[in-house]
Amino acid sequence: MKTLCKKADVPYFRFHALRHAGASLMDNAGAPTGTIQKILGHENRKTTEIYLHSFNET
């Protein structure tokens, strides 16, 4: 990932952050938590809830 970020001339970030962002986007768009859980492949709903971050008006 470091190599890809360097080639794209963007700051380094971890790919896992994209999972959190994707889950949060789905949640904020109204997708049911159970559906997000299934997409992420989590067995436990509580694990999925860790991924969900609300977006403010920022």
DABEL-V964454 format. One line per field, one symbol per residue. burial: I if it has 24 or more other ideal C-beta (glycine too) atoms within 12 Angstrom, else O. Layout:
burial=???
This chain:
burial=OOOOOOOOOOOOOOOOOOIIOOIIOIIOOOOOIOOIIOOIOOOOOOOIOOIIOOOOOO
